[in-house]
């Protein structure tokens, strides 16, 4: 039999349950792809059924499905014809297809794509990237036991939806932990659990930034993700220098309404904000109606001396948002952080979390609450504090012995990274490239600077490198200066 129309339909055997679906999908694909043009009349259902040797009811049902989806139109004289569903090629569309479609995006997102770290494609024997803890020493046996227990409990009492503010048990555990570790006095009601520090900043930006108006002061250099978040919501960024006492408060313009700082262990320079600067910053906020976002990301790992009070501890006017994360003391993939919020902002912050992603995974929150309550967190921090302290000392001695003429460590008494300022006579970016080729991965200050870094240097993380490898790594780095 001659084909009824020039369309190659391949249908399953007669009697198959997939016959109707196959016919419908093939006809629909032919219409979408333009093989069946708009206005083409389809064969009568009886004719097509006889041609394909299938039931007429199958064809009728397929046509009705296509009509219901808008791919066919019917009238009494012409039968079933293909609808005009393909997009029109207008001049405007042609312009968009000409590589200019991103004009529909805001200026921040135009031309932006996910960051790919090409350096990670190169193998590195020695990895000094900052911001990562040593996961090899994490008590995963304990974590697995808590995971099993939490999953068993949840299976008996299934929770349909979590709390946007965070699981109450976890908020109680966090309140106890920050009180013990950082003398931050707060109740579970003051805490909002977030998906890490980045989401904490993102939520705060959402509830306080007026696009194009609100000025946000950021330390220069600072953690690049913080700058990206504030820029993405339209904040006006004001870079403020950092010296050996931390953020230079005297350089803050009076028009600034948000100050984001890491006073306990500045990133990436590693300095600690002096007591005088802390008082000055709080007075600035009170005087000018500003708020402070305090990033206390790795202060648990005190190397020596008594830790200074958090800004939140000194705050008497409810102007400080105290933020923390478990990515540095446990492992980065956990993605759980928190904000201790002033009463006046709490409801808005919870509402923003609710809109953003509803809530953090309940099972992970239960596991972390148990990990804290049973003393595992404090035990792990105590163990890692000794490990990181040793690596810090070995790193300083190795730098002084092998690179002392061109790399000067900045005094630092906490955290999991050490910064060193480079002699301006040497191109630290070029040295970092040579180091990577030699199997040494570094992070320079330039990646954290607002524009041109006020200092040239390297942030040496010691979470991804073993103590025994530090001396060899620094010796190899010294050869990269030549």
Secondary structure, DSSP 8 states (H G I E B T S, - for coil): ---SSS-------TT-TTHHHHHHHHHHHHHHHTSS-TT-B---HHHHHHHHTS-HHHHHHHHHHHHHTTSEEEETTTEEEE---S----HHHHHIIIIIGGGGS-TTTTT------GGGGS--SEE--SS---GGGS-HHHHHHHHHHHHHHHHHS--SS--TT--HHHHHHHHHHHHHHH-----GGGEEEESHHHHHHHHHHHHH--TTT-EEEEEES--HHHHHHHHHTT-EEEEEEEETTEE-GGG--TT--EEEE--SS-TTT-----HHHHHHHHHHHHHHT-EEEEE-TTTT-B-SS-----HHHH-SSS-EEEEEESTTTT-GGG--EEEE--HHHHHHHHHHHHHHHS---HHHHHHHHHHHHTTHHHHHHHHHHHHHHHHHHHHHHHHHHHHTTTEEE----BSSEEEEEE-TTS-HHHHHHHHHHTTEE-EEGGGG-SSS-SS-EEEEE-SSS-HHHHHHHHHHHHHTT-
